[in-house]
């Protein structure tokens, strides 16, 4: 977990790795090297923000059957297909995201979400989508 300072307050950031797999393979999920090549990482302050994000993309998180991954605090499966937004749709999504979460409306926030939006179609190509809460 990393920290950053906003308005003089130290805030913890949690890194969440989004990984798509054809087969649920705990060997891949336990290899930091293999995961690195497959993952898309977003940072949020809470698990609730993660859940809100996934719900805004038209899916839901369900508890993962996998336990004890290397350097992972929690894991989930994404139930449903993640929505990818066109540019005008993304602007609407982003404003809703900021309103619901109260997160800072800045280039870092916008950049991480617009980059993720461009990767959604790749994530949806595989059968399984996993989210790992990184323990770093």
Chimera marker file (.cmm) of the C-alpha trace (Angstrom):
<marker_set name="trace">
<marker id="1" x="0.000" y="0.000" z="0.000" r="1" g="1" b="0" radius="0.5"/>
<marker id="2" x="1.390" y="3.386" z="-0.962" r="1" g="1" b="0" radius="0.5"/>
<marker id="3" x="0.567" y="6.711" z="0.567" r="1" g="1" b="0" radius="0.5"/>
<marker id="4" x="0.219" y="10.135" z="-0.920" r="1" g="1" b="0" radius="0.5"/>
<marker id="5" x="-0.443" y="13.520" z="0.595" r="1" g="1" b="0" radius="0.5"/>
<marker id="6" x="-3.612" y="15.405" z="-0.366" r="1" g="1" b="0" radius="0.5"/>
<marker id="7" x="-4.367" y="18.710" z="1.355" r="1" g="1" b="0" radius="0.5"/>
<marker id="8" x="-1.827" y="17.859" z="4.046" r="1" g="1" b="0" radius="0.5"/>
<marker id="9" x="-3.454" y="14.491" z="4.807" r="1" g="1" b="0" radius="0.5"/>
<marker id="10" x="-1.697" y="11.164" z="4.249" r="1" g="1" b="0" radius="0.5"/>
<marker id="11" x="-3.910" y="8.827" z="2.216" r="1" g="1" b="0" radius="0.5"/>
<marker id="12" x="-3.341" y="5.109" z="1.631" r="1" g="1" b="0" radius="0.5"/>
<marker id="13" x="-3.614" y="3.931" z="-1.951" r="1" g="1" b="0" radius="0.5"/>
<marker id="14" x="-4.471" y="0.321" z="-2.660" r="1" g="1" b="0" radius="0.5"/>
<marker id="15" x="-3.237" y="-1.216" z="-5.891" r="1" g="1" b="0" radius="0.5"/>
<marker id="16" x="-5.706" y="-3.481" z="-7.655" r="1" g="1" b="0" radius="0.5"/>
<marker id="17" x="-4.546" y="-5.705" z="-10.514" r="1" g="1" b="0" radius="0.5"/>
<marker id="18" x="-7.080" y="-6.609" z="-13.186" r="1" g="1" b="0" radius="0.5"/>
<marker id="19" x="-6.068" y="-9.813" z="-14.982" r="1" g="1" b="0" radius="0.5"/>
<marker id="20" x="-7.931" y="-11.771" z="-17.645" r="1" g="1" b="0" radius="0.5"/>
<marker id="21" x="-7.359" y="-15.492" z="-18.101" r="1" g="1" b="0" radius="0.5"/>
<marker id="22" x="-8.795" y="-18.168" z="-20.348" r="1" g="1" b="0" radius="0.5"/>
<marker id="23" x="-8.396" y="-20.731" z="-17.547" r="1" g="1" b="0" radius="0.5"/>
<marker id="24" x="-8.384" y="-19.923" z="-13.850" r="1" g="1" b="0" radius="0.5"/>
<marker id="25" x="-4.815" y="-20.837" z="-13.112" r="1" g="1" b="0" radius="0.5"/>
<marker id="26" x="-3.464" y="-20.194" z="-9.633" r="1" g="1" b="0" radius="0.5"/>
<marker id="27" x="0.076" y="-20.844" z="-10.896" r="1" g="1" b="0" radius="0.5"/>
<marker id="28" x="-0.122" y="-17.753" z="-13.103" r="1" g="1" b="0" radius="0.5"/>
<marker id="29" x="-1.749" y="-15.729" z="-10.339" r="1" g="1" b="0" radius="0.5"/>
<marker id="30" x="0.993" y="-16.737" z="-7.887" r="1" g="1" b="0" radius="0.5"/>
<marker id="31" x="3.805" y="-15.672" z="-10.196" r="1" g="1" b="0" radius="0.5"/>
<marker id="32" x="4.561" y="-11.970" z="-9.881" r="1" g="1" b="0" radius="0.5"/>
<marker id="33" x="6.469" y="-12.163" z="-13.158" r="1" g="1" b="0" radius="0.5"/>
<marker id="34" x="3.567" y="-13.776" z="-15.058" r="1" g="1" b="0" radius="0.5"/>
<marker id="35" x="1.040" y="-11.416" z="-13.497" r="1" g="1" b="0" radius="0.5"/>
<marker id="36" x="3.077" y="-8.370" z="-14.440" r="1" g="1" b="0" radius="0.5"/>
<marker id="37" x="2.729" y="-9.190" z="-18.116" r="1" g="1" b="0" radius="0.5"/>
<marker id="38" x="-1.063" y="-9.622" z="-17.871" r="1" g="1" b="0" radius="0.5"/>
<marker id="39" x="-2.243" y="-7.038" z="-15.363" r="1" g="1" b="0" radius="0.5"/>
<marker id="40" x="-3.767" y="-3.595" z="-15.541" r="1" g="1" b="0" radius="0.5"/>
<marker id="41" x="-3.272" y="-1.803" z="-12.227" r="1" g="1" b="0" radius="0.5"/>
<marker id="42" x="-5.573" y="0.849" z="-10.801" r="1" g="1" b="0" radius="0.5"/>
<marker id="43" x="-5.187" y="2.599" z="-7.467" r="1" g="1" b="0" radius="0.5"/>
<marker id="44" x="-8.115" y="3.362" z="-5.191" r="1" g="1" b="0" radius="0.5"/>
<marker id="45" x="-8.406" y="4.323" z="-1.544" r="1" g="1" b="0" radius="0.5"/>
<marker id="46" x="-10.847" y="1.569" z="-0.545" r="1" g="1" b="0" radius="0.5"/>
<marker id="47" x="-12.348" y="-1.723" z="-1.662" r="1" g="1" b="0" radius="0.5"/>
<marker id="48" x="-15.681" y="0.108" z="-1.819" r="1" g="1" b="0" radius="0.5"/>
<marker id="49" x="-14.259" y="2.364" z="-4.531" r="1" g="1" b="0" radius="0.5"/>
<marker id="50" x="-13.193" y="-0.758" z="-6.431" r="1" g="1" b="0" radius="0.5"/>
<marker id="51" x="-16.723" y="-2.180" z="-6.147" r="1" g="1" b="0" radius="0.5"/>
<marker id="52" x="-18.264" y="1.108" z="-7.284" r="1" g="1" b="0" radius="0.5"/>
<marker id="53" x="-15.893" y="1.221" z="-10.251" r="1" g="1" b="0" radius="0.5"/>
<marker id="54" x="-16.754" y="-2.309" z="-11.387" r="1" g="1" b="0" radius="0.5"/>
<marker id="55" x="-20.484" y="-1.630" z="-10.937" r="1" g="1" b="0" radius="0.5"/>
<marker id="56" x="-20.226" y="1.524" z="-13.072" r="1" g="1" b="0" radius="0.5"/>
<marker id="57" x="-18.698" y="-0.689" z="-15.746" r="1" g="1" b="0" radius="0.5"/>
<marker id="58" x="-21.797" y="-2.902" z="-15.643" r="1" g="1" b="0" radius="0.5"/>
<marker id="59" x="-20.388" y="-5.869" z="-13.725" r="1" g="1" b="0" radius="0.5"/>
<marker id="60" x="-20.026" y="-7.035" z="-10.124" r="1" g="1" b="0" radius="0.5"/>
<marker id="61" x="-17.309" y="-8.458" z="-7.912" r="1" g="1" b="0" radius="0.5"/>
<marker id="62" x="-17.680" y="-11.911" z="-6.367" r="1" g="1" b="0" radius="0.5"/>
<marker id="63" x="-15.341" y="-13.536" z="-3.892" r="1" g="1" b="0" radius="0.5"/>
<marker id="64" x="-12.585" y="-15.517" z="-5.567" r="1" g="1" b="0" radius="0.5"/>
<marker id="65" x="-12.062" y="-19.211" z="-4.823" r="1" g="1" b="0" radius="0.5"/>
<marker id="66" x="-8.324" y="-18.560" z="-4.814" r="1" g="1" b="0" radius="0.5"/>
<marker id="67" x="-6.570" y="-17.996" z="-1.533" r="1" g="1" b="0" radius="0.5"/>
<marker id="68" x="-2.989" y="-17.386" z="-0.490" r="1" g="1" b="0" radius="0.5"/>
<marker id="69" x="-1.636" y="-15.702" z="-3.603" r="1" g="1" b="0" radius="0.5"/>
<marker id="70" x="1.858" y="-14.321" z="-3.364" r="1" g="1" b="0" radius="0.5"/>
<marker id="71" x="1.767" y="-10.627" z="-2.347" r="1" g="1" b="0" radius="0.5"/>
<marker id="72" x="-2.050" y="-10.469" z="-2.479" r="1" g="1" b="0" radius="0.5"/>
<marker id="73" x="-4.373" y="-9.417" z="0.339" r="1" g="1" b="0" radius="0.5"/>
<marker id="74" x="-7.700" y="-10.256" z="-1.360" r="1" g="1" b="0" radius="0.5"/>
<marker id="75" x="-9.015" y="-11.462" z="-4.692" r="1" g="1" b="0" radius="0.5"/>
<marker id="76" x="-12.286" y="-11.361" z="-6.616" r="1" g="1" b="0" radius="0.5"/>
<marker id="77" x="-13.754" y="-12.544" z="-9.878" r="1" g="1" b="0" radius="0.5"/>
<marker id="78" x="-15.641" y="-10.120" z="-12.089" r="1" g="1" b="0" radius="0.5"/>
<marker id="79" x="-19.108" y="-11.404" z="-12.832" r="1" g="1" b="0" radius="0.5"/>
<marker id="80" x="-20.229" y="-9.972" z="-16.191" r="1" g="1" b="0" radius="0.5"/>
<marker id="81" x="-18.612" y="-8.165" z="-19.070" r="1" g="1" b="0" radius="0.5"/>
<marker id="82" x="-16.948" y="-4.814" z="-18.429" r="1" g="1" b="0" radius="0.5"/>
<marker id="83" x="-18.341" y="-1.925" z="-20.467" r="1" g="1" b="0" radius="0.5"/>
<marker id="84" x="-15.978" y="0.039" z="-22.683" r="1" g="1" b="0" radius="0.5"/>
<marker id="85" x="-16.956" y="3.661" z="-23.283" r="1" g="1" b="0" radius="0.5"/>
<marker id="86" x="-16.758" y="5.866" z="-26.354" r="1" g="1" b="0" radius="0.5"/>
<marker id="87" x="-15.211" y="9.285" z="-25.732" r="1" g="1" b="0" radius="0.5"/>
<marker id="88" x="-18.515" y="11.077" z="-24.944" r="1" g="1" b="0" radius="0.5"/>
<marker id="89" x="-19.700" y="8.123" z="-22.834" r="1" g="1" b="0" radius="0.5"/>
<marker id="90" x="-16.398" y="8.126" z="-20.945" r="1" g="1" b="0" radius="0.5"/>
<marker id="91" x="-16.806" y="11.796" z="-20.023" r="1" g="1" b="0" radius="0.5"/>
<marker id="92" x="-20.232" y="11.024" z="-18.543" r="1" g="1" b="0" radius="0.5"/>
<marker id="93" x="-18.869" y="7.929" z="-16.742" r="1" g="1" b="0" radius="0.5"/>
<marker id="94" x="-15.939" y="9.938" z="-15.345" r="1" g="1" b="0" radius="0.5"/>
<marker id="95" x="-18.157" y="12.724" z="-13.972" r="1" g="1" b="0" radius="0.5"/>
<marker id="96" x="-20.420" y="10.132" z="-12.333" r="1" g="1" b="0" radius="0.5"/>
<marker id="97" x="-17.326" y="8.406" z="-10.863" r="1" g="1" b="0" radius="0.5"/>
<marker id="98" x="-16.044" y="11.667" z="-9.351" r="1" g="1" b="0" radius="0.5"/>
<marker id="99" x="-19.498" y="12.511" z="-7.950" r="1" g="1" b="0" radius="0.5"/>
<marker id="100" x="-20.027" y="9.056" z="-6.394" r="1" g="1" b="0" radius="0.5"/>
<marker id="101" x="-16.562" y="8.634" z="-4.889" r="1" g="1" b="0" radius="0.5"/>
<marker id="102" x="-15.492" y="12.187" z="-4.076" r="1" g="1" b="0" radius="0.5"/>
<marker id="103" x="-12.077" y="11.408" z="-5.559" r="1" g="1" b="0" radius="0.5"/>
<marker id="104" x="-9.912" y="14.267" z="-6.787" r="1" g="1" b="0" radius="0.5"/>
<marker id="105" x="-10.709" y="15.384" z="-10.315" r="1" g="1" b="0" radius="0.5"/>
<marker id="106" x="-7.159" y="15.588" z="-11.633" r="1" g="1" b="0" radius="0.5"/>
<marker id="107" x="-5.038" y="14.338" z="-14.526" r="1" g="1" b="0" radius="0.5"/>
<marker id="108" x="-3.751" y="11.328" z="-12.563" r="1" g="1" b="0" radius="0.5"/>
<marker id="109" x="-7.275" y="10.133" z="-11.859" r="1" g="1" b="0" radius="0.5"/>
<marker id="110" x="-8.497" y="10.836" z="-15.375" r="1" g="1" b="0" radius="0.5"/>
<marker id="111" x="-5.398" y="9.261" z="-16.924" r="1" g="1" b="0" radius="0.5"/>
<marker id="112" x="-5.591" y="5.975" z="-15.019" r="1" g="1" b="0" radius="0.5"/>
<marker id="113" x="-9.268" y="5.544" z="-15.906" r="1" g="1" b="0" radius="0.5"/>
<marker id="114" x="-9.006" y="6.517" z="-19.584" r="1" g="1" b="0" radius="0.5"/>
<marker id="115" x="-6.049" y="4.121" z="-19.996" r="1" g="1" b="0" radius="0.5"/>
<marker id="116" x="-8.032" y="1.357" z="-18.328" r="1" g="1" b="0" radius="0.5"/>
<marker id="117" x="-10.997" y="2.099" z="-20.607" r="1" g="1" b="0" radius="0.5"/>
<marker id="118" x="-8.764" y="1.484" z="-23.622" r="1" g="1" b="0" radius="0.5"/>
<marker id="119" x="-7.813" y="-1.957" z="-22.235" r="1" g="1" b="0" radius="0.5"/>
<marker id="120" x="-11.335" y="-3.177" z="-21.404" r="1" g="1" b="0" radius="0.5"/>
<marker id="121" x="-11.874" y="-4.934" z="-24.732" r="1" g="1" b="0" radius="0.5"/>
<marker id="122" x="-8.675" y="-6.932" z="-24.179" r="1" g="1" b="0" radius="0.5"/>
<marker id="123" x="-9.773" y="-7.879" z="-20.651" r="1" g="1" b="0" radius="0.5"/>
<marker id="124" x="-13.154" y="-9.013" z="-21.970" r="1" g="1" b="0" radius="0.5"/>
<marker id="125" x="-11.624" y="-11.354" z="-24.570" r="1" g="1" b="0" radius="0.5"/>
<marker id="126" x="-10.755" y="-13.997" z="-21.989" r="1" g="1" b="0" radius="0.5"/>
<marker id="127" x="-13.268" y="-16.116" z="-20.101" r="1" g="1" b="0" radius="0.5"/>
<marker id="128" x="-12.257" y="-15.056" z="-16.568" r="1" g="1" b="0" radius="0.5"/>
<marker id="129" x="-11.487" y="-11.629" z="-15.152" r="1" g="1" b="0" radius="0.5"/>
<marker id="130" x="-9.726" y="-11.555" z="-11.781" r="1" g="1" b="0" radius="0.5"/>
<marker id="131" x="-9.002" y="-8.606" z="-9.493" r="1" g="1" b="0" radius="0.5"/>
<marker id="132" x="-6.202" y="-8.895" z="-6.960" r="1" g="1" b="0" radius="0.5"/>
<marker id="133" x="-5.663" y="-6.475" z="-4.072" r="1" g="1" b="0" radius="0.5"/>
<marker id="134" x="-1.905" y="-6.181" z="-4.029" r="1" g="1" b="0" radius="0.5"/>
<marker id="135" x="-0.173" y="-6.348" z="-0.672" r="1" g="1" b="0" radius="0.5"/>
<marker id="136" x="2.525" y="-3.860" z="-1.655" r="1" g="1" b="0" radius="0.5"/>
<link id1="1" id2="2" r="1" g="1" b="0" radius="0.2"/>
<link id1="2" id2="3" r="1" g="1" b="0" radius="0.2"/>
<link id1="3" id2="4" r="1" g="1" b="0" radius="0.2"/>
<link id1="4" id2="5" r="1" g="1" b="0" radius="0.2"/>
<link id1="5" id2="6" r="1" g="1" b="0" radius="0.2"/>
<link id1="6" id2="7" r="1" g="1" b="0" radius="0.2"/>
<link id1="7" id2="8" r="1" g="1" b="0" radius="0.2"/>
<link id1="8" id2="9" r="1" g="1" b="0" radius="0.2"/>
<link id1="9" id2="10" r="1" g="1" b="0" radius="0.2"/>
<link id1="10" id2="11" r="1" g="1" b="0" radius="0.2"/>
<link id1="11" id2="12" r="1" g="1" b="0" radius="0.2"/>
<link id1="12" id2="13" r="1" g="1" b="0" radius="0.2"/>
<link id1="13" id2="14" r="1" g="1" b="0" radius="0.2"/>
<link id1="14" id2="15" r="1" g="1" b="0" radius="0.2"/>
<link id1="15" id2="16" r="1" g="1" b="0" radius="0.2"/>
<link id1="16" id2="17" r="1" g="1" b="0" radius="0.2"/>
<link id1="17" id2="18" r="1" g="1" b="0" radius="0.2"/>
<link id1="18" id2="19" r="1" g="1" b="0" radius="0.2"/>
<link id1="19" id2="20" r="1" g="1" b="0" radius="0.2"/>
<link id1="20" id2="21" r="1" g="1" b="0" radius="0.2"/>
<link id1="21" id2="22" r="1" g="1" b="0" radius="0.2"/>
<link id1="22" id2="23" r="1" g="1" b="0" radius="0.2"/>
<link id1="23" id2="24" r="1" g="1" b="0" radius="0.2"/>
<link id1="24" id2="25" r="1" g="1" b="0" radius="0.2"/>
<link id1="25" id2="26" r="1" g="1" b="0" radius="0.2"/>
<link id1="26" id2="27" r="1" g="1" b="0" radius="0.2"/>
<link id1="27" id2="28" r="1" g="1" b="0" radius="0.2"/>
<link id1="28" id2="29" r="1" g="1" b="0" radius="0.2"/>
<link id1="29" id2="30" r="1" g="1" b="0" radius="0.2"/>
<link id1="30" id2="31" r="1" g="1" b="0" radius="0.2"/>
<link id1="31" id2="32" r="1" g="1" b="0" radius="0.2"/>
<link id1="32" id2="33" r="1" g="1" b="0" radius="0.2"/>
<link id1="33" id2="34" r="1" g="1" b="0" radius="0.2"/>
<link id1="34" id2="35" r="1" g="1" b="0" radius="0.2"/>
<link id1="35" id2="36" r="1" g="1" b="0" radius="0.2"/>
<link id1="36" id2="37" r="1" g="1" b="0" radius="0.2"/>
<link id1="37" id2="38" r="1" g="1" b="0" radius="0.2"/>
<link id1="38" id2="39" r="1" g="1" b="0" radius="0.2"/>
<link id1="39" id2="40" r="1" g="1" b="0" radius="0.2"/>
<link id1="40" id2="41" r="1" g="1" b="0" radius="0.2"/>
<link id1="41" id2="42" r="1" g="1" b="0" radius="0.2"/>
<link id1="42" id2="43" r="1" g="1" b="0" radius="0.2"/>
<link id1="43" id2="44" r="1" g="1" b="0" radius="0.2"/>
<link id1="44" id2="45" r="1" g="1" b="0" radius="0.2"/>
<link id1="45" id2="46" r="1" g="1" b="0" radius="0.2"/>
<link id1="46" id2="47" r="1" g="1" b="0" radius="0.2"/>
<link id1="47" id2="48" r="1" g="1" b="0" radius="0.2"/>
<link id1="48" id2="49" r="1" g="1" b="0" radius="0.2"/>
<link id1="49" id2="50" r="1" g="1" b="0" radius="0.2"/>
<link id1="50" id2="51" r="1" g="1" b="0" radius="0.2"/>
<link id1="51" id2="52" r="1" g="1" b="0" radius="0.2"/>
<link id1="52" id2="53" r="1" g="1" b="0" radius="0.2"/>
<link id1="53" id2="54" r="1" g="1" b="0" radius="0.2"/>
<link id1="54" id2="55" r="1" g="1" b="0" radius="0.2"/>
<link id1="55" id2="56" r="1" g="1" b="0" radius="0.2"/>
<link id1="56" id2="57" r="1" g="1" b="0" radius="0.2"/>
<link id1="57" id2="58" r="1" g="1" b="0" radius="0.2"/>
<link id1="58" id2="59" r="1" g="1" b="0" radius="0.2"/>
<link id1="59" id2="60" r="1" g="1" b="0" radius="0.2"/>
<link id1="60" id2="61" r="1" g="1" b="0" radius="0.2"/>
<link id1="61" id2="62" r="1" g="1" b="0" radius="0.2"/>
<link id1="62" id2="63" r="1" g="1" b="0" radius="0.2"/>
<link id1="63" id2="64" r="1" g="1" b="0" radius="0.2"/>
<link id1="64" id2="65" r="1" g="1" b="0" radius="0.2"/>
<link id1="65" id2="66" r="1" g="1" b="0" radius="0.2"/>
<link id1="66" id2="67" r="1" g="1" b="0" radius="0.2"/>
<link id1="67" id2="68" r="1" g="1" b="0" radius="0.2"/>
<link id1="68" id2="69" r="1" g="1" b="0" radius="0.2"/>
<link id1="69" id2="70" r="1" g="1" b="0" radius="0.2"/>
<link id1="70" id2="71" r="1" g="1" b="0" radius="0.2"/>
<link id1="71" id2="72" r="1" g="1" b="0" radius="0.2"/>
<link id1="72" id2="73" r="1" g="1" b="0" radius="0.2"/>
<link id1="73" id2="74" r="1" g="1" b="0" radius="0.2"/>
<link id1="74" id2="75" r="1" g="1" b="0" radius="0.2"/>
<link id1="75" id2="76" r="1" g="1" b="0" radius="0.2"/>
<link id1="76" id2="77" r="1" g="1" b="0" radius="0.2"/>
<link id1="77" id2="78" r="1" g="1" b="0" radius="0.2"/>
<link id1="78" id2="79" r="1" g="1" b="0" radius="0.2"/>
<link id1="79" id2="80" r="1" g="1" b="0" radius="0.2"/>
<link id1="80" id2="81" r="1" g="1" b="0" radius="0.2"/>
<link id1="81" id2="82" r="1" g="1" b="0" radius="0.2"/>
<link id1="82" id2="83" r="1" g="1" b="0" radius="0.2"/>
<link id1="83" id2="84" r="1" g="1" b="0" radius="0.2"/>
<link id1="84" id2="85" r="1" g="1" b="0" radius="0.2"/>
<link id1="85" id2="86" r="1" g="1" b="0" radius="0.2"/>
<link id1="86" id2="87" r="1" g="1" b="0" radius="0.2"/>
<link id1="87" id2="88" r="1" g="1" b="0" radius="0.2"/>
<link id1="88" id2="89" r="1" g="1" b="0" radius="0.2"/>
<link id1="89" id2="90" r="1" g="1" b="0" radius="0.2"/>
<link id1="90" id2="91" r="1" g="1" b="0" radius="0.2"/>
<link id1="91" id2="92" r="1" g="1" b="0" radius="0.2"/>
<link id1="92" id2="93" r="1" g="1" b="0" radius="0.2"/>
<link id1="93" id2="94" r="1" g="1" b="0" radius="0.2"/>
<link id1="94" id2="95" r="1" g="1" b="0" radius="0.2"/>
<link id1="95" id2="96" r="1" g="1" b="0" radius="0.2"/>
<link id1="96" id2="97" r="1" g="1" b="0" radius="0.2"/>
<link id1="97" id2="98" r="1" g="1" b="0" radius="0.2"/>
<link id1="98" id2="99" r="1" g="1" b="0" radius="0.2"/>
<link id1="99" id2="100" r="1" g="1" b="0" radius="0.2"/>
<link id1="100" id2="101" r="1" g="1" b="0" radius="0.2"/>
<link id1="101" id2="102" r="1" g="1" b="0" radius="0.2"/>
<link id1="102" id2="103" r="1" g="1" b="0" radius="0.2"/>
<link id1="103" id2="104" r="1" g="1" b="0" radius="0.2"/>
<link id1="104" id2="105" r="1" g="1" b="0" radius="0.2"/>
<link id1="105" id2="106" r="1" g="1" b="0" radius="0.2"/>
<link id1="106" id2="107" r="1" g="1" b="0" radius="0.2"/>
<link id1="107" id2="108" r="1" g="1" b="0" radius="0.2"/>
<link id1="108" id2="109" r="1" g="1" b="0" radius="0.2"/>
<link id1="109" id2="110" r="1" g="1" b="0" radius="0.2"/>
<link id1="110" id2="111" r="1" g="1" b="0" radius="0.2"/>
<link id1="111" id2="112" r="1" g="1" b="0" radius="0.2"/>
<link id1="112" id2="113" r="1" g="1" b="0" radius="0.2"/>
<link id1="113" id2="114" r="1" g="1" b="0" radius="0.2"/>
<link id1="114" id2="115" r="1" g="1" b="0" radius="0.2"/>
<link id1="115" id2="116" r="1" g="1" b="0" radius="0.2"/>
<link id1="116" id2="117" r="1" g="1" b="0" radius="0.2"/>
<link id1="117" id2="118" r="1" g="1" b="0" radius="0.2"/>
<link id1="118" id2="119" r="1" g="1" b="0" radius="0.2"/>
<link id1="119" id2="120" r="1" g="1" b="0" radius="0.2"/>
<link id1="120" id2="121" r="1" g="1" b="0" radius="0.2"/>
<link id1="121" id2="122" r="1" g="1" b="0" radius="0.2"/>
<link id1="122" id2="123" r="1" g="1" b="0" radius="0.2"/>
<link id1="123" id2="124" r="1" g="1" b="0" radius="0.2"/>
<link id1="124" id2="125" r="1" g="1" b="0" radius="0.2"/>
<link id1="125" id2="126" r="1" g="1" b="0" radius="0.2"/>
<link id1="126" id2="127" r="1" g="1" b="0" radius="0.2"/>
<link id1="127" id2="128" r="1" g="1" b="0" radius="0.2"/>
<link id1="128" id2="129" r="1" g="1" b="0" radius="0.2"/>
<link id1="129" id2="130" r="1" g="1" b="0" radius="0.2"/>
<link id1="130" id2="131" r="1" g="1" b="0" radius="0.2"/>
<link id1="131" id2="132" r="1" g="1" b="0" radius="0.2"/>
<link id1="132" id2="133" r="1" g="1" b="0" radius="0.2"/>
<link id1="133" id2="134" r="1" g="1" b="0" radius="0.2"/>
<link id1="134" id2="135" r="1" g="1" b="0" radius="0.2"/>
<link id1="135" id2="136" r="1" g="1" b="0" radius="0.2"/>
</marker_set>
